[in-house]
Amino acid sequence: MPLHRNLLIGGKETPAVSGRTTADINPWTGEPYATVAAAGPEDVRAAVDAADTAFAAWAALAPLDRRQIFLDAADLMKQRGEQAVELMAAEVGGTRGWALFNVALAANMLREVAGAITAPRGDVLTTQEPGGVSLAVREPLGVVAAFAPWNAPIILGTRAVAAALAAGNTIVVKASEDAPVACGLFVADVLRDAGLPDGVLNVITNDKADAAEVAQTLVADRRVRGVNFTGSTGVGRTIGTLAAQHLKPAVLELGGKNSVIVLEDADLDHAVNAAVFAAFMNSGQICMCADRILVHTSLVGEFTRRFTAKVADLPSGDPSLPGTVIGPLIDEAAARRVAALVKDAVRKGTRVLTGGGTPERALYPPTVLADLPDEASLHHTEAFGPVVAIRAFTDDDQAVTLANDTEHGLSCGILTENATHGLKVARRIRTGIVHVNDQSVADEPQAPFGGFGASGYGRFGGRWGIEAFSNTRWVTVSIEQPHYPF
């Protein structure tokens, strides 16, 4: 019997007004893992009602009391690691290591925002008024609409809500249809059990057919004061446009077309290991995953040989088995999409060094390509699957040109044993994140996380997350009566 979960509105688990439910499919078995309530516009409005009602009391809660909730939630998150392993394997095909990493980073995010609650927030300004005091004060927005994705569900479900809650806002989160439990309800359960008051965090789940209507209703509600979205660039454009139409600030973290650059002074063993991790962690389904490995001509032959051999040996299959590295993609349609991109590339002249072919349901083999032509769709399209292309470059200028040849600007890794050389190249890469002598996939809760261009705008993480979900007000106090000209 599949698990069933209802909506979370005002602290109560309630079915959709319509009574409808939708299936949550296990990508490995193709069978339902769970059913969840399928919300409609009326449920969205009820969730916003609950968040709006809870706002004043939550914003006024003493900072030390609010901080303790997040510290307790961090401890609970870590304690539920095995529950997360089972949940992520069944709901999104996540491997054990990936699930435990999700839990560990989510717990650290909760600790980071706990500390931010009592950190200084605002500035004392200079003023022309004799004896006056001028302040820039940061205050919560109100109700925030959050959109949580499926690919790193516990990390990104936590990131969608943590800073906004810590800043004193209340939230309605629309969970991904592909991971409604992990990215929405699991995170909410942890916070509720840690003492988060009723109505402060509300979770909406919905059928895919209703996604656009649910999102539009949520963002358009006049009581919603801010929006954050993590997901694909295509959907992000829609959410960003909708927020702009209603003059609401938005933080968008979208897709990437990321490179790992192997400079001529790189350590080859380290470069191979780093690049394999960058390309194939979570089967390539991370916004920071490397689609492109750019290798100096002096190293490309040996690098390609070692890299391809390592990729060919990656264990693939059942995500519940401890040794699995490459699990299924989120669904069969995603696997077919990746296969079509590879097929198009091959038709236009690409060589397949390992992998390729036809997917087995949602499982696509780890694939390495060479000679990817510019006219192939994969040259500009984010793979978001276990596929990577190797390309040679002759000098730093060409490496930078190739890495920047994308509308995206999220992350980049530069592998070198010469930090000065690596930093010089890094300064020329147009991405929001760049790692010298490391690969492209990394996340730390205190760091500003986000991209440029089609990878979105705004920043999650650390003080930047708190600032993103608060308003700045100018407040003055005159301790002498001002003089007026009339």
C-alpha positions as CSV (number, residue, x, y, z in Angstrom):
1,M,0.0,0.0,0.0
2,P,1.6,3.3,-1.1
3,L,2.2,6.0,1.5
4,H,-0.3,8.9,1.4
5,R,0.3,12.5,2.4
6,N,-2.1,15.4,2.5
7,L,-1.5,19.1,2.2
8,L,0.0,21.0,5.2
9,I,-2.0,24.1,5.9
10,G,-2.1,26.0,9.1
11,G,-0.4,23.1,10.9
12,K,-3.0,20.6,9.9
13,E,-2.7,17.9,7.3
14,T,-5.7,18.3,5.1
15,P,-6.9,16.8,1.8
16,A,-7.4,18.9,-1.2
17,V,-10.8,20.6,-1.3
18,S,-11.6,18.7,-4.5
19,G,-10.6,15.4,-2.9
20,R,-8.2,14.6,-5.7
21,T,-4.9,12.9,-5.3
22,T,-1.9,12.2,-7.6
23,A,0.7,9.5,-7.8
24,D,4.3,9.9,-6.8
25,I,6.2,7.4,-8.9
26,N,9.4,5.4,-8.0
27,P,11.7,6.0,-11.0
28,W,13.5,2.7,-10.6
29,T,10.4,0.4,-10.3
30,G,7.9,2.6,-12.2
31,E,5.4,1.9,-9.5
32,P,3.7,4.4,-7.2
33,Y,5.8,5.1,-4.1
34,A,3.1,7.4,-2.6
35,T,0.0,9.4,-3.3
36,V,-0.4,13.0,-2.3
37,A,-3.2,15.5,-2.3
38,A,-3.7,17.3,-5.6
39,A,-4.2,21.0,-4.7
40,G,-6.1,23.5,-6.7
41,P,-6.4,27.3,-6.5
42,E,-8.7,27.2,-3.5
43,D,-6.1,25.2,-1.5
44,V,-3.4,27.7,-2.5
45,R,-5.5,30.5,-1.2
46,A,-6.2,28.6,2.1
47,A,-2.4,28.1,2.5
48,V,-1.7,31.8,1.9
49,D,-4.5,32.6,4.5
50,A,-2.7,30.5,7.0
51,A,0.7,32.0,6.3
52,D,-0.7,35.6,6.4
53,T,-2.4,34.9,9.8
54,A,0.8,33.4,11.3
55,F,3.1,36.2,10.1
56,A,2.7,38.8,12.8
57,A,3.4,36.4,15.7
58,W,6.3,34.7,13.9
59,A,8.0,38.0,13.0
60,A,7.6,39.1,16.6
61,L,9.0,35.9,18.2
62,A,12.1,36.6,20.3
63,P,15.2,35.9,18.3
64,L,16.7,33.4,20.7
65,D,13.4,31.4,20.7
66,R,13.4,31.5,16.9
67,R,17.0,30.4,16.7
68,Q,16.4,27.4,19.0
69,I,13.8,26.0,16.6
70,F,16.4,25.9,13.8
71,L,19.1,24.4,16.0
72,D,16.7,21.7,17.1
73,A,15.6,21.1,13.5
74,A,19.2,20.7,12.5
75,D,19.7,17.9,15.1
76,L,16.4,16.2,14.0
77,M,17.5,16.4,10.3
78,K,20.7,14.5,11.1
79,Q,18.9,11.9,13.1
80,R,16.6,11.1,10.2
81,G,19.4,10.2,7.8
82,E,18.2,6.6,7.3
83,Q,14.7,7.7,6.7
84,A,16.0,10.1,4.0
85,V,18.0,7.3,2.4
86,E,14.9,5.2,2.0
87,L,12.8,8.1,0.9
88,M,15.2,9.5,-1.7
89,A,15.8,6.0,-3.2
90,A,12.1,5.4,-3.6
91,E,11.0,8.9,-4.7
92,V,13.8,10.2,-6.9
93,G,16.2,7.3,-7.4
94,G,18.8,8.8,-5.2
95,T,21.8,6.7,-4.0
96,R,22.7,6.3,-0.3
97,G,25.6,8.6,-0.4
98,W,23.7,11.3,-2.2
99,A,20.8,11.1,0.4
100,L,23.2,11.3,3.4
101,F,24.9,14.3,1.8
102,N,21.5,15.9,1.4
103,V,20.7,15.5,5.0
104,A,24.1,16.7,6.2
105,L,24.1,19.9,4.1
106,A,20.5,20.6,5.0
107,A,21.3,20.3,8.7
108,N,24.2,22.8,8.2
109,M,21.9,25.2,6.4
110,L,19.6,25.1,9.4
111,R,22.5,25.8,11.7
112,E,23.7,28.6,9.5
113,V,20.4,30.5,9.4
114,A,20.1,29.9,13.2
115,G,23.2,31.9,13.7
116,A,22.1,34.6,11.2
117,I,19.0,35.3,13.3
118,T,21.0,37.0,16.1
119,A,23.6,38.5,13.8
120,P,23.6,42.3,13.3
121,R,20.9,43.3,10.8
122,G,21.1,46.9,9.6
123,D,23.3,50.0,9.7
124,V,23.6,53.3,11.5
125,L,23.8,56.0,8.8
126,T,25.3,59.5,8.8
127,T,22.7,62.2,8.8
128,Q,22.6,66.0,8.2
129,E,20.1,66.6,11.0
130,P,21.7,68.0,14.2
131,G,21.4,65.4,17.0
132,G,19.5,63.0,14.7
133,V,19.9,59.3,14.4
134,S,19.5,57.6,11.0
135,L,19.1,53.9,10.6
136,A,18.8,51.3,7.8
137,V,16.7,48.5,9.3
138,R,16.0,45.1,7.7
139,E,12.6,43.7,8.2
140,P,10.8,40.6,6.9
141,L,8.8,40.8,3.7
142,G,5.7,38.9,4.9
143,V,4.4,35.8,3.0
144,V,7.0,34.2,0.7
145,A,6.1,31.8,-2.1
146,A,8.8,29.1,-2.5
147,F,9.2,26.5,-5.2
148,A,11.3,23.5,-4.2
149,P,12.7,21.1,-6.9
150,W,13.2,17.3,-6.9
151,N,16.9,16.8,-7.9
152,A,18.5,17.5,-4.5
153,P,15.2,17.4,-2.7
154,I,16.2,17.7,1.0
155,I,19.0,20.3,0.3
156,L,16.9,22.4,-2.0
157,G,13.7,22.0,-0.1
158,T,15.5,23.2,3.0
159,R,17.2,26.1,1.1
160,A,13.8,27.2,-0.3
161,V,12.5,27.9,3.2
162,A,15.3,28.3,5.7
163,A,16.6,31.8,5.2
164,A,13.2,33.2,4.5
165,L,11.8,31.7,7.7
166,A,14.9,32.9,9.7
167,A,14.3,36.4,8.4
168,G,10.9,36.3,10.0
169,N,8.7,35.5,7.0
170,T,6.0,32.9,6.7
171,I,6.0,30.6,3.7
172,V,3.8,28.6,1.2
173,V,6.1,26.1,-0.5
174,K,4.9,24.4,-3.7
175,A,6.7,21.1,-3.7
176,S,7.9,19.5,-6.9
177,E,5.5,17.0,-8.4
178,D,8.4,14.5,-8.7
179,A,9.4,14.7,-5.1
180,P,6.6,16.1,-3.0
181,V,7.5,14.2,0.1
182,A,11.3,14.7,0.2
183,C,11.4,18.4,-0.9
184,G,8.3,19.6,0.9
185,L,6.7,17.4,3.5
186,F,9.8,15.8,4.9
187,V,11.4,19.2,5.5
188,A,8.2,20.6,7.0
189,D,7.9,17.6,9.3
190,V,11.4,18.2,10.7
191,L,10.7,21.9,11.3
192,R,7.3,21.2,12.9
193,D,8.7,18.6,15.2
194,A,11.4,21.2,16.2
195,G,8.6,23.5,17.3
196,L,7.9,25.7,14.3
197,P,4.4,27.2,15.0
198,D,1.4,26.3,13.0
199,G,0.9,28.2,9.7
200,V,4.5,29.5,9.5
201,L,5.4,26.9,6.9
202,N,2.6,25.5,4.6
203,V,3.1,22.8,1.9
204,I,1.2,22.5,-1.3
205,T,1.4,19.4,-3.5
206,N,-0.3,19.1,-6.9
207,D,-0.8,17.1,-10.0
208,K,1.5,18.0,-12.9
209,A,-1.5,19.0,-15.0
210,D,-2.4,21.7,-12.5
211,A,1.2,23.1,-12.0
212,A,0.8,26.2,-14.0
213,E,-2.5,27.2,-12.4
214,V,-1.3,26.5,-8.9
215,A,1.9,28.5,-9.5
216,Q,0.0,31.4,-11.0
217,T,-2.5,31.5,-8.1
218,L,0.3,31.5,-5.6
219,V,2.6,34.2,-7.1
220,A,-0.4,36.4,-8.0
221,D,-1.9,36.5,-4.5
222,R,-1.6,40.1,-3.3
223,R,-0.5,38.9,0.2
224,V,2.6,37.1,-1.2
225,R,5.5,39.6,-1.0
226,G,8.4,37.6,-2.4
227,V,9.2,34.6,-4.5
228,N,12.0,32.1,-4.7
229,F,12.4,29.3,-7.3
230,T,15.0,26.7,-8.0
231,G,14.6,24.6,-11.1
232,S,14.9,24.6,-14.9
233,T,15.6,27.8,-16.8
234,G,12.5,27.4,-18.9
235,V,10.1,27.3,-15.9
236,G,12.2,29.9,-14.1
237,R,11.6,32.4,-16.9
238,T,7.9,31.9,-16.4
239,I,8.1,32.3,-12.6
240,G,10.4,35.3,-12.9
241,T,8.1,37.0,-15.5
242,L,5.0,36.3,-13.3
243,A,6.7,37.8,-10.2
244,A,7.8,40.9,-12.3
245,Q,4.2,41.4,-13.5
246,H,3.1,41.7,-9.9
247,L,6.2,43.7,-8.9
248,K,7.5,41.1,-6.4
249,P,11.1,40.5,-5.7
250,A,12.4,37.0,-6.8
251,V,15.4,34.8,-6.3
252,L,15.9,32.4,-9.2
253,E,18.5,29.6,-9.2
254,L,18.2,28.0,-12.6
255,G,20.1,25.6,-14.9
256,G,23.7,25.5,-15.9
257,K,26.0,24.5,-18.8
258,N,29.1,24.1,-16.7
259,S,32.7,23.4,-17.6
260,V,35.6,21.8,-15.8
261,I,38.8,23.2,-17.2
262,V,42.0,21.0,-17.0
263,L,45.0,23.3,-17.4
264,E,48.3,22.1,-18.6
265,D,49.7,22.2,-15.0
266,A,47.0,20.0,-13.5
267,D,47.6,16.8,-11.6
268,L,46.2,14.2,-14.0
269,D,45.0,11.7,-11.4
270,H,43.2,14.4,-9.4
271,A,41.8,15.9,-12.6
272,V,40.3,12.6,-13.7
273,N,38.7,11.9,-10.3
274,A,37.4,15.4,-10.0
275,A,35.9,15.5,-13.5
276,V,34.1,12.1,-13.0
277,F,32.6,13.4,-9.8
278,A,31.5,16.7,-11.5
279,A,29.9,15.0,-14.4
280,F,28.2,12.0,-12.8
281,M,27.2,12.8,-9.2
282,N,23.5,12.1,-8.9
283,S,23.6,10.8,-12.4
284,G,24.4,14.3,-13.7
285,Q,21.1,15.7,-12.2
286,I,22.6,18.6,-10.4
287,C,22.5,22.2,-11.7
288,M,26.3,22.5,-11.1
289,C,27.2,19.2,-12.9
290,A,29.8,19.5,-15.7
291,D,28.5,19.0,-19.2
292,R,31.9,19.9,-20.7
293,I,35.4,18.9,-19.8
294,L,37.9,21.2,-21.5
295,V,41.4,19.7,-21.5
296,H,44.7,21.2,-22.6
297,T,46.1,19.6,-25.7
298,S,49.2,18.4,-23.9
299,L,47.0,16.3,-21.6
300,V,43.9,15.5,-23.6
301,G,45.0,12.1,-24.9
302,E,46.0,10.5,-21.6
303,F,43.2,12.3,-19.7
304,T,40.6,11.0,-22.1
305,R,41.9,7.4,-21.8
306,R,41.9,7.4,-18.0
307,F,38.6,9.3,-17.7
308,T,36.7,7.0,-20.1
309,A,38.0,3.9,-18.4
310,K,36.9,5.2,-15.0
311,V,33.4,6.1,-16.3
312,A,32.9,2.8,-18.0
313,D,33.4,1.1,-14.6
314,L,30.9,3.2,-12.6
315,P,28.3,0.8,-11.0
316,S,24.9,1.5,-12.3
317,G,21.4,0.3,-11.4
318,D,19.3,-0.1,-8.3
319,P,19.7,3.1,-6.1
320,S,19.0,1.2,-2.9
321,L,22.2,-0.9,-3.3
322,P,25.0,0.7,-1.3
323,G,27.6,0.5,-4.2
324,T,25.4,2.1,-6.9
325,V,26.8,5.4,-8.3
326,I,24.6,5.9,-11.4
327,G,21.0,5.4,-10.5
328,P,17.9,6.1,-12.7
329,L,17.0,9.5,-13.9
330,I,13.9,11.1,-12.4
331,D,11.6,9.3,-15.0
332,E,11.6,7.5,-18.3
333,A,10.9,10.7,-20.2
334,A,14.1,12.2,-18.8
335,A,16.1,9.2,-19.9
336,R,14.6,9.4,-23.4
337,R,15.4,13.1,-23.6
338,V,19.0,12.5,-22.8
339,A,19.2,9.6,-25.3
340,A,17.7,11.9,-28.0
341,L,20.4,14.5,-27.3
342,V,23.2,12.0,-27.6
343,K,21.6,10.5,-30.8
344,D,21.4,14.0,-32.3
345,A,25.0,14.6,-31.5
346,V,26.1,11.3,-33.0
347,R,24.2,12.0,-36.2
348,K,26.1,15.3,-36.4
349,G,29.6,13.8,-36.0
350,T,30.1,13.1,-32.3
351,R,32.0,10.0,-31.2
352,V,30.8,8.0,-28.3
353,L,33.7,6.8,-26.2
354,T,31.6,4.9,-23.7
355,G,27.9,4.5,-22.9
356,G,25.2,5.9,-25.2
357,G,22.5,3.8,-26.8
358,T,18.9,3.2,-25.6
359,P,17.9,3.7,-21.9
360,E,16.6,0.9,-19.8
361,R,13.4,2.5,-18.5
362,A,14.7,5.5,-16.5
363,L,18.3,4.2,-16.4
364,Y,20.8,5.8,-18.9
365,P,24.4,4.6,-18.9
366,P,27.2,7.0,-18.0
367,T,28.3,8.4,-21.4
368,V,31.4,10.2,-22.6
369,L,31.5,12.0,-25.9
370,A,34.2,13.5,-28.1
371,D,34.2,15.8,-31.1
372,L,30.9,17.4,-30.2
373,P,30.1,19.9,-33.0
374,D,28.6,23.3,-32.4
375,E,25.5,22.5,-34.3
376,A,24.5,19.6,-32.0
377,S,21.7,20.5,-29.6
378,L,23.9,19.2,-26.7
379,H,26.5,21.9,-27.4
380,H,24.2,24.5,-25.9
381,T,21.4,22.5,-24.1
382,E,21.9,21.4,-20.5
383,A,22.2,17.6,-20.4
384,F,20.9,17.1,-16.9
385,G,21.9,13.5,-17.1
386,P,24.9,11.2,-17.1
387,V,26.5,12.7,-20.3
388,V,29.7,14.7,-20.7
389,A,31.7,15.9,-23.7
390,I,35.5,16.2,-23.8
391,R,37.1,19.0,-25.8
392,A,40.7,20.1,-26.2
393,F,42.0,23.6,-26.0
394,T,45.4,25.1,-26.9
395,D,45.8,28.0,-24.5
396,D,44.0,29.9,-21.7
397,D,42.3,32.3,-24.2
398,Q,40.6,29.4,-26.0
399,A,39.6,27.7,-22.7
400,V,37.9,30.9,-21.5
401,T,36.2,31.4,-24.8
402,L,34.8,27.8,-24.8
403,A,33.7,27.9,-21.2
404,N,31.9,31.2,-21.7
405,D,30.2,30.0,-24.9
406,T,26.8,29.6,-23.2
407,E,23.9,31.7,-22.1
408,H,24.2,30.1,-18.7
409,G,26.6,31.3,-16.0
410,L,26.3,29.1,-12.9
411,S,29.5,27.2,-12.0
412,C,33.0,26.2,-13.2
413,G,35.9,24.2,-12.0
414,I,39.5,24.9,-12.9
415,L,42.0,22.1,-12.2
416,T,45.6,23.2,-11.8
417,E,48.5,22.8,-9.4
418,N,49.4,26.5,-9.8
419,A,46.9,28.6,-7.8
420,T,48.0,31.9,-9.4
421,H,47.5,30.5,-12.9
422,G,44.1,29.1,-11.9
423,L,42.9,32.4,-10.3
424,K,43.9,34.3,-13.4
425,V,41.7,32.1,-15.5
426,A,38.9,32.1,-12.9
427,R,38.7,35.9,-13.0
428,R,37.8,35.6,-16.8
429,I,35.0,33.0,-16.4
430,R,31.5,34.5,-16.4
431,T,29.8,32.4,-13.7
432,G,28.4,33.0,-10.2
433,I,30.6,30.3,-8.8
434,V,34.1,29.2,-9.7
435,H,36.4,26.7,-7.9
436,V,40.2,26.7,-8.5
437,N,41.8,23.2,-8.3
438,D,38.4,21.7,-7.7
439,Q,35.4,20.7,-9.9
440,S,32.1,22.5,-10.4
441,V,29.8,20.8,-7.9
442,A,30.0,22.3,-4.4
443,D,27.7,24.0,-1.9
444,E,28.3,25.5,1.5
445,P,25.5,27.1,3.6
446,Q,27.5,30.3,4.4
447,A,28.4,31.1,0.8
448,P,26.5,33.2,-1.8
449,F,24.9,30.7,-4.1
450,G,23.6,31.6,-7.6
451,G,24.4,32.4,-11.2
452,F,24.2,34.9,-14.0
453,G,22.4,35.1,-17.3
454,A,20.1,32.1,-17.9
455,S,21.3,30.6,-14.6
456,G,19.2,33.1,-12.7
457,Y,19.6,36.0,-10.3
458,G,19.8,36.7,-6.6
459,R,21.7,34.7,-4.1
460,F,20.8,32.0,-1.5
461,G,23.1,31.3,1.4
462,G,24.6,33.1,4.5
463,R,23.7,36.8,5.0
464,W,22.8,37.0,1.3
465,G,19.9,34.7,1.9
466,I,18.6,36.8,4.8
467,E,19.0,40.0,2.7
468,A,17.1,38.4,-0.2
469,F,14.1,37.8,1.9
470,S,13.9,41.1,3.8
471,N,13.2,44.7,3.1
472,T,15.4,47.7,4.0
473,R,13.7,50.6,5.7
474,W,15.1,54.0,6.4
475,V,14.2,55.1,10.0
476,T,15.2,58.4,11.6
477,V,14.8,59.7,15.1
478,S,15.2,63.4,15.8
479,I,16.2,64.2,19.3
480,E,16.0,68.0,18.6
481,Q,13.0,69.7,16.9
482,P,13.9,70.3,13.3
483,H,13.6,73.8,11.7
484,Y,11.2,74.2,8.8
485,P,11.4,77.1,6.2
486,F,7.7,77.9,6.5
